[in-house]
Amino acid sequence: MTNSENSRKLVEITKLYFNKADSGDPSILDLFCDDVQLFFPKFGTHTGKAKVIEFVQGLKSKLDSLNHDVRTYNYIANGQIVVVEGTESGVAKNGKHWPVKDLSEGRFCNVFEFKGTLISRLHIYVDPDFLGEDKDRYYWG
């Protein structure tokens, strides 16, 4: 497999990850190595599929829906790493929609690292204050 073929394959796996995440498909775990490393702000850095489950359950306890439009994302693939920049949206359990205009805008960046075709590291960089309710940390107005 050439580098460009490998890059295309890994990008397709990242798209599959987002689609499975949005639909709540439990087979998303099949995309990960057993010893996957996961980082998310306010969750920290953890290892293993059990921690992925804990992370997903935490999100599901606060969100009714999560949506990623993978067609509009920027994908940067190099070797076994894929970086994805995009926006997400959703509805919280309290019925409020996000992103909140002029605040987080739903922007995120994920860094995926692969062993073969399995995700071995996923670091998610996003403001976890999806609804813009953490007013104490707004320094610009």
Sine and cosine of phi, psi and omega as CSV:
sin_phi,cos_phi,sin_psi,cos_psi,sin_omega,cos_omega
0.00,0.00,0.75,-0.66,0.03,-1.00
-0.97,0.26,0.25,-0.97,0.04,-1.00
-0.85,0.52,-0.66,0.75,-0.02,-1.00
-0.94,0.35,-0.58,0.81,0.07,-1.00
-0.91,0.41,-0.68,0.73,0.04,-1.00
-0.89,0.47,-0.70,0.71,0.01,-1.00
-0.86,0.50,-0.71,0.71,0.02,-1.00
-0.87,0.49,-0.68,0.74,0.00,-1.00
-0.89,0.46,-0.70,0.71,-0.02,-1.00
-0.92,0.38,-0.61,0.79,0.07,-1.00
-0.88,0.47,-0.66,0.75,0.03,-1.00
-0.89,0.47,-0.59,0.81,0.04,-1.00
-0.92,0.40,-0.63,0.78,0.04,-1.00
-0.90,0.43,-0.62,0.78,0.05,-1.00
-0.90,0.44,-0.65,0.76,0.04,-1.00
-0.88,0.47,-0.65,0.76,0.05,-1.00
-0.83,0.56,-0.77,0.64,-0.02,-1.00
-0.89,0.46,-0.67,0.75,0.00,-1.00
-0.90,0.44,-0.67,0.74,0.03,-1.00
-0.93,0.38,-0.61,0.79,0.03,-1.00
-0.89,0.46,-0.72,0.70,-0.04,-1.00
-0.90,0.43,-0.58,0.81,-0.05,-1.00
-1.00,0.02,-0.10,0.99,-0.02,-1.00
0.96,0.30,0.41,0.91,-0.04,-1.00
-0.95,0.32,0.91,-0.42,-0.03,-1.00
-0.90,0.43,-0.31,0.95,0.03,-1.00
-0.94,0.33,-0.02,1.00,0.09,-1.00
-0.83,0.56,-0.52,0.86,0.00,-1.00
-0.88,0.48,-0.45,0.89,0.01,-1.00
-0.92,0.39,-0.25,0.97,0.01,-1.00
-0.99,0.13,-0.18,0.98,-0.12,-0.99
-0.96,-0.30,0.52,-0.85,0.23,-0.97
-0.92,0.39,0.42,-0.91,0.03,-1.00
-0.87,0.50,-0.56,0.83,-0.05,-1.00
-0.97,-0.23,0.53,0.85,-0.02,-1.00
-0.82,0.58,0.60,-0.80,0.12,-0.99
-0.97,-0.23,0.76,-0.65,-0.03,-1.00
-0.82,-0.57,0.74,-0.67,0.13,-0.99
-0.82,-0.57,0.68,-0.73,0.13,-0.99
-0.51,-0.86,0.70,-0.72,0.01,-1.00
-0.82,0.58,0.64,-0.77,0.00,-1.00
0.96,0.30,-0.16,0.99,0.11,-0.99
-0.98,-0.22,-0.59,0.81,0.01,-1.00
1.00,-0.06,-0.22,-0.98,-0.01,-1.00
-0.96,-0.27,0.80,-0.60,-0.04,-1.00
-0.65,-0.76,0.30,-0.95,-0.05,-1.00
-0.83,-0.56,0.68,-0.74,0.13,-0.99
0.96,-0.29,0.44,-0.90,-0.02,-1.00
-0.90,0.44,-0.51,0.86,0.03,-1.00
-0.88,0.48,-0.58,0.81,0.02,-1.00
-0.96,0.28,-0.52,0.85,0.10,-0.99
-0.89,0.46,-0.69,0.72,0.03,-1.00
-0.88,0.48,-0.71,0.71,0.02,-1.00
-0.87,0.50,-0.67,0.74,0.03,-1.00
-0.88,0.48,-0.75,0.66,-0.01,-1.00
-0.88,0.48,-0.68,0.73,0.01,-1.00
-0.89,0.46,-0.61,0.79,0.05,-1.00
-0.89,0.46,-0.71,0.70,0.04,-1.00
-0.89,0.46,-0.72,0.69,-0.04,-1.00
-0.89,0.45,-0.42,0.91,0.02,-1.00
-0.95,0.30,-0.31,0.95,-0.04,-1.00
-0.93,-0.37,-0.35,0.94,-0.11,-0.99
-0.88,-0.48,0.70,-0.71,0.15,-0.99
-0.99,0.14,-0.58,0.82,0.00,-1.00
-0.51,-0.86,0.41,-0.91,0.03,-1.00
-0.62,-0.78,0.76,-0.65,-0.09,-1.00
-0.76,-0.65,0.73,-0.68,0.07,-1.00
-0.82,-0.57,0.79,-0.61,0.06,-1.00
-0.99,-0.16,1.00,0.09,-0.14,-0.99
-0.88,0.47,-0.32,0.95,-0.01,-1.00
-0.94,0.34,-0.35,0.93,-0.09,-1.00
-0.98,-0.21,0.06,1.00,-0.13,-0.99
-0.99,0.12,0.36,-0.93,0.17,-0.98
-1.00,-0.10,0.80,-0.60,0.02,-1.00
-0.89,-0.45,0.81,-0.59,0.05,-1.00
-0.84,-0.54,0.92,-0.40,-0.04,-1.00
-0.91,-0.41,0.72,-0.69,0.05,-1.00
-0.54,-0.84,0.92,-0.39,-0.04,-1.00
0.88,0.47,-0.84,-0.54,-0.04,-1.00
-0.99,-0.15,0.27,0.96,-0.02,-1.00
-0.89,-0.47,0.70,-0.72,0.12,-0.99
-0.80,-0.60,0.81,-0.59,0.07,-1.00
-0.96,-0.29,0.75,-0.66,-0.04,-1.00
-0.84,-0.55,0.82,-0.58,0.08,-1.00
-0.91,-0.42,0.73,-0.68,-0.01,-1.00
-0.18,-0.98,-0.27,-0.96,0.06,-1.00
-0.78,-0.62,0.44,-0.90,0.04,-1.00
-0.73,-0.69,0.32,-0.95,0.02,-1.00
-0.57,-0.82,0.17,-0.99,0.02,-1.00
0.07,-1.00,-0.13,-0.99,0.03,-1.00
-0.76,-0.65,0.77,-0.64,0.04,-1.00
-0.98,0.19,0.24,-0.97,0.02,-1.00
-0.86,0.51,-0.44,0.90,0.01,-1.00
-0.99,0.12,0.08,1.00,0.04,-1.00
1.00,0.01,-0.10,0.99,0.00,-1.00
-0.98,0.21,0.66,-0.76,0.02,-1.00
-1.00,-0.04,0.49,-0.87,0.12,-0.99
-0.64,-0.76,0.39,-0.92,0.27,0.96
-0.98,0.21,0.28,-0.96,0.04,-1.00
-1.00,-0.09,0.85,-0.52,-0.04,-1.00
-0.80,0.59,0.69,-0.72,0.06,-1.00
0.94,0.34,0.14,0.99,0.07,-1.00
-0.91,-0.41,-0.98,-0.22,-0.04,-1.00
-0.98,0.20,-0.46,0.89,-0.03,-1.00
0.86,0.50,0.18,0.98,0.03,-1.00
0.95,0.31,0.27,0.96,-0.05,-1.00
-0.97,0.23,0.60,-0.80,0.05,-1.00
-0.49,-0.87,0.23,-0.97,0.14,-0.99
-0.61,-0.79,0.80,-0.60,0.04,-1.00
-0.92,-0.40,0.64,-0.77,0.11,-0.99
-0.90,-0.43,0.89,-0.45,0.03,-1.00
-0.96,-0.26,0.72,-0.69,0.17,-0.99
-0.86,-0.51,0.64,-0.77,-0.11,-0.99
-0.88,-0.47,0.53,-0.85,0.30,-0.96
-0.92,-0.38,0.95,-0.30,-0.13,-0.99
0.91,0.40,-0.87,-0.49,0.01,-1.00
-0.93,-0.37,0.23,0.97,0.03,-1.00
-0.96,-0.26,0.59,-0.80,0.02,-1.00
-0.96,0.26,0.87,-0.49,0.01,-1.00
-0.98,-0.22,-0.35,0.94,0.03,-1.00
-0.52,-0.86,0.73,-0.68,0.07,-1.00
-0.70,-0.72,0.93,-0.37,0.08,-1.00
-0.93,-0.36,0.84,-0.55,-0.07,-1.00
-0.94,-0.34,0.87,-0.49,0.00,-1.00
-0.94,-0.33,0.94,-0.35,-0.08,-1.00
-0.36,-0.93,0.42,-0.91,0.16,-0.99
-0.99,0.16,0.93,-0.37,-0.05,-1.00
-0.96,0.30,-0.04,1.00,0.08,-1.00
-1.00,0.09,0.93,0.37,-0.11,-0.99
-0.81,0.58,-0.59,0.81,-0.10,-1.00
-1.00,-0.04,-0.02,1.00,0.01,-1.00
0.93,0.38,0.59,0.81,-0.07,-1.00
-1.00,-0.08,-0.18,0.98,-0.04,-1.00
-1.00,0.07,0.94,0.34,-0.11,-0.99
-0.90,0.44,-0.44,0.90,-0.03,-1.00
-0.89,0.45,-0.36,0.93,-0.04,-1.00
-0.96,-0.29,0.28,0.96,0.14,-0.99
-1.00,0.00,0.94,-0.35,-0.09,-1.00
-1.00,-0.09,-0.01,1.00,-0.12,-0.99
-0.85,-0.53,0.52,0.85,0.08,-1.00
0.72,-0.69,0.00,0.00,0.00,0.00
